[in-house]
Amino acid sequence: MKKLAACAALAAIITLPTFSSAQLVSDIQTQIQTLLQQIAQLQTQLGLPNTPQGGSGSTPAISASGGCPLIGRVLKRGSSGEDVKRLQQFLARDPSVYPEANLSGYYGALTEAAVKRWQTKFNIVSSGTGATTGFGVTGPRTAAAMSLQCSNGGGGTTSTTAPATVTGYIQVTPVSGAAPLAVQVQATLNSAKSCAGFLYTLDYGDGSQIQQIPVPAGACAQHQQTFTHTYQYGGSYQIKLASGGHQVTATVVATGPTTPVKPTRIITPGLPDETFDATPISGPSPLTVTFSGIVTSNDAGFCAGGCSAAIDFGDGTTDAIRLPASVGGWLNYSIQHTYTTVGGYKAILYQGPLAAQQPLIGTATIVVSQATGGTNPPPTSTYTYGPLSLTPSVGGNPQVISVQFDLPTSCTGYRLSWGDGTTDQMQSDGGTQCAQTPVTRTFQHTFASGGSYTVNLKRGANLGQVDTAGFSITSS
């Protein structure tokens, strides 16, 4: 009898009441959700499988883990995708904001209304339109506020804890297209406007060199930097901006041929060593340098049919050197490049594609001097360079150091290498405006991790004055 009564109750619940046309759709959906929960309870009492009517699986769960939506683009009415679904999961944590909890992955009227409620609740914006004020649109300011609330551990109510010190977000344009696909990544750093110093990393997700972005201590302001990156092959890539435990991501989809699959590398004994030579390595601008040597199938970039080794000329330009087409082969190569700007350059030939993790075949330092009859007189040869001065633990942070050095003139060339693989500080020798009086240069750098490092400084018209300073950093 008890089981029959429960069955009757189940039938009564499944027979939904008739709603008047004046009732809101949201009210209907709320009642449906309540009825489905009662059905599930009765199914448990009857020993029936807990399956929604007309379906074959369980009702999608609403995440209450407090995970951030990780939004890397502007979302608005008509948008769709996994990032929209993550946004809906975030909003559904607060029933007063998104009572419908529709996790469809489509940004429709319900999601737009939920975003408006959230923006109003947390004093982001409360009037206007998406086009004028961003009301109802999940743009950079709203995404940053959501990220900050996640970092605080906030849920459906305003967090009373202090804001997270490390925050940031990214915008990527475009997010899809045919390979090779060039994208611009606008990184907004320290959106919490903390006065502490941070080191952010920007990973493009395709195995290329990770970009390090330091934010100095004491800035107490939001910073924006834009980076350009090209995806050479088709695929789905996740761009990640991270600092400490904070990270945000965005997905880029490039269409076209995917990265060539390399066969198992076969090392053939008896092949000559790969070499990298440069001639000449110094001279007046413009300076044409011939790079030559040997490449073999033992190269880490070798694949069936050839592939290439990448050469970085050190002045922002690159080229490729074709590898042998078959296992056991080797080739002589010769390639020319012209340097037009005065300064010092480090040319690198990689084994395989241009990436920091690839082994090197060789490097060469090229020094380009001012052409005869230039507009500026050379620095006086009697000038005595002062030492390279190093100050550790700037602002009490053991991973931040400061260096200071002098130059005989404001346009004397120099190249400062930090010793951790990050971009060198560099100035070409010469120029049209040159104060012939000594100057002092000061630079500050944040190291990503502890270890032993050597700062290398080259100064002078031909970078002939070389100074080094070694030191160790203990991670905080």
SEPA-256467 format. One record per residue (C-alpha): residue number from 1; x, z, y. Coordinates in Angstrom, 3 decimals. Layout:
// SEPA-256467
- num; east; up; north
- NUM; X; Z; Y
...
END
This chain:
// SEPA-256467
- num; east; up; north
- 1; 0.000; 0.000; 0.000
- 2; 2.858; 0.860; 2.366
- 3; 4.459; -2.521; 1.686
- 4; 1.164; -4.333; 2.276
- 5; 0.714; -2.491; 5.576
- 6; 4.175; -3.514; 6.670
- 7; 3.462; -7.151; 5.756
- 8; 0.267; -7.039; 7.794
- 9; 2.190; -5.604; 10.729
- 10; 4.789; -8.362; 10.376
- 11; 2.074; -11.027; 10.427
- 12; 0.537; -9.429; 13.499
- 13; 3.846; -9.442; 15.343
- 14; 4.649; -13.048; 14.457
- 15; 1.279; -14.074; 15.949
- 16; 2.412; -14.107; 19.566
- 17; -0.061; -13.275; 22.307
- 18; -1.350; -15.926; 24.673
- 19; 0.383; -15.846; 28.083
- 20; -1.306; -16.782; 31.302
- 21; 0.219; -19.522; 33.389
- 22; 1.010; -16.994; 36.087
- 23; 3.567; -15.182; 33.922
- 24; 7.195; -15.975; 34.491
- 25; 9.237; -17.675; 31.793
- 26; 11.719; -14.805; 31.965
- 27; 8.914; -12.326; 31.081
- 28; 7.974; -14.453; 28.086
- 29; 11.550; -14.600; 26.828
- 30; 11.965; -10.847; 27.248
- 31; 8.858; -10.200; 25.147
- 32; 10.045; -12.693; 22.522
- 33; 13.356; -10.831; 22.241
- 34; 11.457; -7.541; 21.765
- 35; 9.232; -9.082; 19.089
- 36; 12.230; -10.529; 17.232
- 37; 13.819; -7.082; 17.122
- 38; 10.593; -5.608; 15.660
- 39; 10.510; -8.417; 13.076
- 40; 14.082; -7.618; 12.055
- 41; 13.182; -3.930; 11.603
- 42; 10.178; -4.778; 9.412
- 43; 12.232; -7.258; 7.375
- 44; 14.665; -4.456; 6.653
- 45; 11.802; -2.194; 5.515
- 46; 10.511; -4.955; 3.208
- 47; 13.941; -5.686; 1.795
- 48; 13.830; -9.247; 3.154
- 49; 16.903; -11.125; 4.480
- 50; 17.302; -10.552; 8.203
- 51; 16.979; -14.220; 9.247
- 52; 15.234; -15.497; 12.396
- 53; 12.054; -17.473; 11.817
- 54; 12.798; -21.130; 11.328
- 55; 16.580; -20.578; 11.186
- 56; 19.275; -20.080; 8.568
- 57; 21.652; -17.676; 10.274
- 58; 21.753; -14.501; 12.276
- 59; 20.912; -14.350; 15.951
- 60; 24.028; -14.903; 18.090
- 61; 25.514; -11.579; 19.127
- 62; 26.039; -10.725; 22.768
- 63; 29.572; -9.470; 23.211
- 64; 29.797; -6.022; 24.751
- 65; 33.553; -5.850; 24.447
- 66; 34.102; -6.159; 28.184
- 67; 36.106; -9.401; 27.736
- 68; 36.699; -11.449; 30.885
- 69; 35.043; -14.887; 31.151
- 70; 38.469; -16.496; 31.953
- 71; 37.156; -19.212; 34.262
- 72; 39.610; -21.911; 35.347
- 73; 37.279; -24.257; 37.256
- 74; 34.241; -24.153; 39.535
- 75; 31.064; -23.681; 37.473
- 76; 27.659; -24.545; 38.864
- 77; 24.241; -25.781; 37.841
- 78; 24.706; -28.665; 35.392
- 79; 28.099; -27.491; 34.054
- 80; 28.524; -26.972; 30.321
- 81; 31.191; -25.844; 27.900
- 82; 32.775; -22.804; 26.305
- 83; 33.704; -21.348; 29.700
- 84; 30.008; -21.416; 30.676
- 85; 29.182; -19.583; 27.456
- 86; 31.851; -16.958; 28.205
- 87; 30.334; -16.533; 31.683
- 88; 26.894; -16.046; 30.138
- 89; 28.282; -13.431; 27.721
- 90; 29.842; -11.591; 30.653
- 91; 26.617; -11.635; 32.686
- 92; 24.518; -10.585; 29.677
- 93; 26.407; -7.282; 29.512
- 94; 24.155; -6.154; 32.364
- 95; 20.422; -6.619; 31.535
- 96; 19.535; -6.167; 35.189
- 97; 21.632; -9.235; 35.996
- 98; 20.902; -11.526; 33.035
- 99; 17.946; -10.165; 31.034
- 100; 17.374; -13.524; 29.326
- 101; 20.877; -13.421; 27.745
- 102; 20.677; -17.119; 26.895
- 103; 24.146; -18.046; 25.518
- 104; 23.561; -21.796; 25.428
- 105; 26.793; -22.874; 27.125
- 106; 24.718; -24.762; 29.720
- 107; 24.615; -23.647; 33.375
- 108; 20.902; -23.972; 34.072
- 109; 18.389; -22.236; 36.308
- 110; 18.588; -18.936; 34.388
- 111; 22.381; -18.775; 34.597
- 112; 22.330; -19.711; 38.292
- 113; 19.816; -16.928; 38.987
- 114; 21.979; -14.445; 37.026
- 115; 25.060; -15.409; 39.024
- 116; 23.118; -14.881; 42.256
- 117; 22.090; -11.412; 41.100
- 118; 25.672; -10.574; 40.168
- 119; 27.047; -11.865; 43.492
- 120; 24.459; -9.841; 45.407
- 121; 25.054; -6.698; 43.344
- 122; 28.796; -6.738; 43.950
- 123; 28.669; -7.872; 47.608
- 124; 30.221; -11.287; 47.030
- 125; 27.496; -13.317; 48.759
- 126; 23.744; -12.833; 48.979
- 127; 22.332; -15.782; 50.883
- 128; 22.738; -19.465; 51.555
- 129; 23.203; -22.248; 49.010
- 130; 25.852; -23.260; 46.541
- 131; 27.092; -25.951; 48.918
- 132; 27.217; -23.742; 52.038
- 133; 28.164; -20.229; 50.893
- 134; 28.715; -20.574; 47.161
- 135; 25.570; -18.568; 46.381
- 136; 24.780; -19.198; 42.703
- 137; 28.108; -20.995; 42.095
- 138; 30.946; -19.405; 40.109
- 139; 33.837; -20.392; 42.353
- 140; 37.331; -18.903; 42.825
- 141; 36.151; -15.825; 44.772
- 142; 33.444; -14.943; 42.243
- 143; 35.762; -15.640; 39.281
- 144; 38.439; -13.406; 40.804
- 145; 35.948; -10.582; 41.329
- 146; 34.813; -10.887; 37.703
- 147; 38.422; -10.833; 36.553
- 148; 39.115; -7.756; 38.664
- 149; 36.076; -5.973; 37.247
- 150; 37.251; -6.783; 33.703
- 151; 40.727; -5.450; 34.508
- 152; 39.104; -2.251; 35.732
- 153; 37.153; -1.941; 32.494
- 154; 33.930; -2.388; 34.482
- 155; 30.675; -3.251; 32.763
- 156; 27.283; -3.585; 34.328
- 157; 28.048; -1.174; 37.163
- 158; 30.716; -1.015; 39.809
- 159; 33.936; 0.546; 38.548
- 160; 35.035; 3.687; 40.349
- 161; 38.631; 3.401; 39.162
- 162; 41.413; 2.014; 41.347
- 163; 41.640; -1.807; 41.272
- 164; 44.128; -3.409; 38.903
- 165; 47.423; -4.132; 40.628
- 166; 48.122; -7.397; 38.779
- 167; 45.417; -10.006; 39.333
- 168; 45.266; -13.753; 39.835
- 169; 43.419; -16.909; 38.893
- 170; 43.991; -20.657; 38.600
- 171; 42.177; -23.856; 39.506
- 172; 43.058; -27.065; 37.641
- 173; 42.292; -30.614; 38.842
- 174; 41.439; -32.751; 36.927
- 175; 40.559; -31.012; 33.653
- 176; 40.300; -34.239; 31.616
- 177; 41.507; -37.826; 31.617
- 178; 43.675; -40.360; 29.839
- 179; 47.299; -39.535; 28.973
- 180; 49.709; -39.528; 30.665
- 181; 47.517; -37.129; 32.670
- 182; 48.882; -35.570; 35.861
- 183; 47.128; -32.331; 36.844
- 184; 47.459; -29.974; 39.774
- 185; 47.384; -26.253; 39.070
- 186; 46.605; -24.050; 42.076
- 187; 47.677; -20.500; 41.240
- 188; 46.263; -17.698; 43.368
- 189; 48.498; -14.664; 42.876
- 190; 48.018; -10.993; 43.717
- 191; 44.347; -11.432; 44.586
- 192; 44.098; -7.613; 44.652
- 193; 46.593; -7.667; 47.568
- 194; 48.836; -5.059; 45.952
- 195; 52.100; -4.115; 47.650
- 196; 54.000; -3.978; 44.348
- 197; 56.250; -6.795; 43.121
- 198; 55.228; -8.897; 40.097
- 199; 56.542; -11.749; 38.009
- 200; 53.882; -14.238; 36.899
- 201; 54.414; -16.921; 34.244
- 202; 52.579; -20.254; 34.135
- 203; 52.461; -21.798; 30.651
- 204; 51.140; -25.375; 30.516
- 205; 50.419; -25.104; 26.775
- 206; 52.317; -28.219; 25.668
- 207; 55.667; -26.659; 24.817
- 208; 57.260; -27.552; 28.166
- 209; 59.309; -25.089; 30.203
- 210; 57.323; -22.050; 31.339
- 211; 57.149; -21.735; 35.136
- 212; 58.181; -18.346; 36.493
- 213; 56.524; -17.296; 39.776
- 214; 57.832; -14.105; 41.403
- 215; 55.781; -12.187; 43.974
- 216; 58.035; -9.950; 46.101
- 217; 57.282; -6.282; 46.665
- 218; 55.892; -5.297; 50.052
- 219; 53.980; -8.534; 50.656
- 220; 50.586; -6.784; 50.287
- 221; 48.793; -10.130; 50.464
- 222; 47.324; -12.864; 48.313
- 223; 49.597; -15.859; 47.596
- 224; 48.749; -19.431; 46.636
- 225; 51.086; -21.972; 45.047
- 226; 50.312; -25.435; 43.676
- 227; 52.153; -26.990; 40.745
- 228; 51.958; -30.509; 39.297
- 229; 52.328; -31.154; 35.587
- 230; 51.947; -34.289; 33.443
- 231; 50.623; -34.276; 29.876
- 232; 52.316; -37.188; 28.114
- 233; 50.139; -37.196; 25.007
- 234; 46.503; -36.739; 24.076
- 235; 45.235; -33.344; 23.004
- 236; 43.594; -30.136; 24.163
- 237; 45.912; -27.831; 26.103
- 238; 45.405; -24.286; 27.370
- 239; 47.056; -23.424; 30.677
- 240; 47.774; -19.705; 30.995
- 241; 48.727; -17.656; 34.063
- 242; 49.945; -14.213; 33.005
- 243; 51.631; -11.111; 34.370
- 244; 51.950; -8.007; 32.267
- 245; 48.662; -7.451; 30.461
- 246; 46.670; -9.674; 32.852
- 247; 46.082; -13.328; 32.036
- 248; 43.674; -16.154; 32.862
- 249; 43.382; -19.522; 31.142
- 250; 41.995; -23.011; 31.694
- 251; 41.631; -25.895; 29.258
- 252; 42.791; -29.466; 29.900
- 253; 41.786; -32.313; 27.584
- 254; 43.907; -35.492; 27.619
- 255; 42.714; -38.539; 25.702
- 256; 45.024; -41.037; 24.033
- 257; 47.687; -41.048; 21.320
- 258; 48.740; -37.564; 20.249
- 259; 52.321; -36.301; 20.064
- 260; 54.192; -38.343; 17.397
- 261; 54.550; -36.428; 14.148
- 262; 58.236; -36.050; 13.392
- 263; 59.399; -36.273; 9.789
- 264; 61.522; -33.574; 8.215
- 265; 64.856; -33.744; 10.012
- 266; 67.597; -35.224; 7.832
- 267; 71.190; -34.430; 8.741
- 268; 73.514; -37.238; 7.728
- 269; 77.138; -36.151; 7.228
- 270; 79.931; -38.278; 8.623
- 271; 78.204; -39.374; 11.847
- 272; 80.189; -39.077; 15.091
- 273; 79.442; -36.201; 17.455
- 274; 76.933; -36.862; 20.225
- 275; 78.669; -37.016; 23.621
- 276; 77.786; -37.043; 27.319
- 277; 80.263; -38.261; 29.965
- 278; 79.868; -38.939; 33.702
- 279; 82.054; -41.135; 35.960
- 280; 82.703; -40.469; 38.801
- 281; 81.710; -36.832; 39.230
- 282; 82.289; -36.684; 43.004
- 283; 82.340; -38.936; 46.048
- 284; 80.590; -39.776; 49.317
- 285; 76.884; -40.570; 49.557
- 286; 75.425; -42.820; 48.187
- 287; 77.217; -42.072; 44.902
- 288; 76.490; -44.166; 41.785
- 289; 77.375; -42.345; 38.578
- 290; 77.597; -43.907; 35.106
- 291; 76.506; -41.637; 32.257
- 292; 77.675; -42.769; 28.831
- 293; 78.370; -41.548; 25.319
- 294; 77.033; -41.541; 21.760
- 295; 73.657; -40.515; 20.308
- 296; 72.870; -40.316; 16.583
- 297; 69.956; -39.824; 14.190
- 298; 71.091; -36.206; 13.808
- 299; 69.624; -35.629; 17.273
- 300; 66.832; -33.009; 17.337
- 301; 64.610; -35.575; 19.074
- 302; 64.972; -38.214; 16.359
- 303; 61.849; -39.610; 14.684
- 304; 61.152; -42.601; 12.481
- 305; 61.371; -45.719; 14.630
- 306; 63.566; -44.250; 17.342
- 307; 62.107; -41.860; 19.966
- 308; 64.290; -40.779; 22.886
- 309; 66.577; -38.142; 24.316
- 310; 65.803; -37.053; 27.880
- 311; 68.333; -36.994; 30.713
- 312; 67.741; -34.863; 33.811
- 313; 69.855; -36.081; 36.744
- 314; 69.465; -32.776; 38.589
- 315; 67.930; -34.273; 41.730
- 316; 64.333; -34.201; 40.560
- 317; 64.456; -37.475; 38.602
- 318; 64.735; -38.115; 34.866
- 319; 65.172; -40.984; 32.423
- 320; 65.252; -41.591; 28.666
- 321; 68.025; -42.689; 26.299
- 322; 66.794; -44.476; 23.178
- 323; 67.860; -42.970; 19.848
- 324; 68.689; -44.954; 16.670
- 325; 65.682; -46.312; 14.795
- 326; 66.810; -45.259; 11.309
- 327; 68.309; -42.263; 9.538
- 328; 72.093; -42.392; 9.493
- 329; 72.348; -44.569; 12.616
- 330; 74.223; -44.044; 15.875
- 331; 74.319; -45.835; 19.239
- 332; 76.523; -46.109; 22.311
- 333; 74.559; -45.697; 25.547
- 334; 75.300; -46.277; 29.225
- 335; 72.963; -45.535; 32.113
- 336; 73.551; -45.480; 35.894
- 337; 72.022; -43.278; 38.562
- 338; 72.565; -43.208; 42.341
- 339; 72.607; -39.941; 44.299
- 340; 71.653; -40.484; 47.941
- 341; 71.567; -36.895; 49.254
- 342; 74.623; -34.766; 49.948
- 343; 74.903; -31.767; 47.623
- 344; 75.809; -30.543; 44.145
- 345; 73.801; -31.570; 41.079
- 346; 73.782; -30.546; 37.417
- 347; 72.966; -33.458; 35.090
- 348; 71.755; -32.537; 31.582
- 349; 71.228; -34.653; 28.452
- 350; 68.774; -32.958; 26.083
- 351; 68.312; -33.526; 22.374
- 352; 64.782; -34.828; 22.403
- 353; 62.205; -34.306; 25.173
- 354; 62.812; -32.567; 28.482
- 355; 62.341; -28.874; 27.636
- 356; 64.323; -25.694; 28.126
- 357; 64.139; -24.798; 24.416
- 358; 65.727; -28.083; 23.322
- 359; 69.448; -28.039; 22.454
- 360; 71.753; -29.889; 24.831
- 361; 74.093; -32.780; 24.131
- 362; 76.045; -32.055; 27.309
- 363; 76.049; -31.341; 31.042
- 364; 77.953; -32.665; 34.059
- 365; 78.302; -31.367; 37.627
- 366; 78.042; -34.069; 40.288
- 367; 79.173; -33.371; 43.867
- 368; 78.038; -35.753; 46.615
- 369; 79.799; -35.388; 49.954
- 370; 79.018; -36.610; 53.453
- 371; 79.909; -40.266; 53.988
- 372; 82.750; -41.045; 56.392
- 373; 81.492; -41.251; 59.972
- 374; 78.621; -38.809; 59.395
- 375; 76.847; -37.186; 62.301
- 376; 78.315; -33.716; 61.686
- 377; 81.954; -32.638; 61.709
- 378; 83.091; -30.954; 58.467
- 379; 83.461; -27.159; 58.492
- 380; 86.848; -25.980; 59.601
- 381; 89.350; -25.827; 56.726
- 382; 90.756; -22.521; 58.014
- 383; 87.510; -20.636; 57.374
- 384; 87.887; -17.790; 54.859
- 385; 84.756; -17.208; 52.786
- 386; 83.533; -13.658; 52.388
- 387; 82.654; -12.186; 48.967
- 388; 79.342; -12.531; 47.155
- 389; 77.511; -9.245; 47.766
- 390; 74.953; -7.996; 45.201
- 391; 72.424; -5.177; 45.696
- 392; 70.643; -3.969; 42.519
- 393; 67.253; -2.230; 42.096
- 394; 65.686; -3.424; 45.352
- 395; 62.742; -1.213; 46.273
- 396; 63.420; 0.988; 43.253
- 397; 62.636; -1.865; 40.835
- 398; 65.577; -2.308; 38.412
- 399; 64.558; -5.925; 37.754
- 400; 64.834; -7.016; 41.412
- 401; 68.255; -7.788; 42.912
- 402; 69.374; -9.082; 46.295
- 403; 72.453; -11.240; 46.996
- 404; 74.132; -11.963; 50.314
- 405; 76.890; -14.391; 51.264
- 406; 78.329; -16.114; 54.334
- 407; 78.757; -19.761; 55.307
- 408; 81.028; -21.254; 57.986
- 409; 78.109; -23.256; 59.452
- 410; 74.334; -23.362; 59.152
- 411; 74.511; -26.666; 57.245
- 412; 77.303; -25.884; 54.789
- 413; 76.286; -26.731; 51.244
- 414; 75.754; -24.064; 48.574
- 415; 74.237; -23.633; 45.112
- 416; 73.192; -20.195; 43.839
- 417; 72.391; -19.832; 40.113
- 418; 70.705; -16.620; 38.956
- 419; 71.860; -16.879; 35.355
- 420; 68.390; -16.559; 33.782
- 421; 67.422; -20.225; 33.637
- 422; 65.209; -20.176; 36.738
- 423; 65.484; -22.660; 39.608
- 424; 68.715; -22.522; 41.626
- 425; 68.757; -21.800; 45.366
- 426; 70.411; -24.869; 46.881
- 427; 71.324; -26.529; 50.182
- 428; 72.916; -29.930; 50.620
- 429; 75.946; -30.169; 52.865
- 430; 75.469; -31.907; 56.220
- 431; 72.394; -32.830; 58.239
- 432; 71.622; -33.886; 61.806
- 433; 71.434; -30.378; 63.290
- 434; 74.445; -28.226; 62.453
- 435; 75.384; -25.058; 64.343
- 436; 79.162; -24.705; 64.023
- 437; 79.027; -20.920; 63.811
- 438; 79.118; -18.663; 60.725
- 439; 75.787; -17.629; 59.207
- 440; 74.694; -15.168; 56.507
- 441; 72.242; -16.026; 53.742
- 442; 70.235; -13.389; 51.794
- 443; 68.102; -14.041; 48.708
- 444; 66.038; -11.758; 46.475
- 445; 65.176; -12.470; 42.823
- 446; 63.055; -10.794; 40.141
- 447; 64.298; -11.002; 36.543
- 448; 61.653; -11.244; 33.843
- 449; 63.424; -9.004; 31.334
- 450; 66.397; -6.705; 30.898
- 451; 69.811; -7.944; 29.808
- 452; 73.233; -8.958; 31.080
- 453; 73.366; -11.696; 33.712
- 454; 75.957; -13.472; 35.846
- 455; 75.106; -14.831; 39.291
- 456; 77.135; -17.943; 40.136
- 457; 77.651; -19.099; 43.747
- 458; 79.298; -22.348; 44.860
- 459; 79.937; -22.961; 48.567
- 460; 81.540; -25.540; 50.810
- 461; 81.274; -29.265; 51.528
- 462; 82.341; -30.019; 47.936
- 463; 81.079; -26.728; 46.431
- 464; 84.698; -25.832; 45.854
- 465; 84.395; -22.121; 46.711
- 466; 83.160; -20.453; 43.511
- 467; 82.216; -16.773; 43.214
- 468; 80.480; -14.863; 40.402
- 469; 78.977; -11.405; 39.991
- 470; 78.015; -9.911; 36.620
- 471; 75.504; -7.102; 36.140
- 472; 73.066; -5.600; 33.612
- 473; 69.360; -4.837; 33.953
- 474; 67.481; -2.211; 31.987
- 475; 63.796; -3.119; 31.620
- 476; 61.497; -0.652; 33.295
END
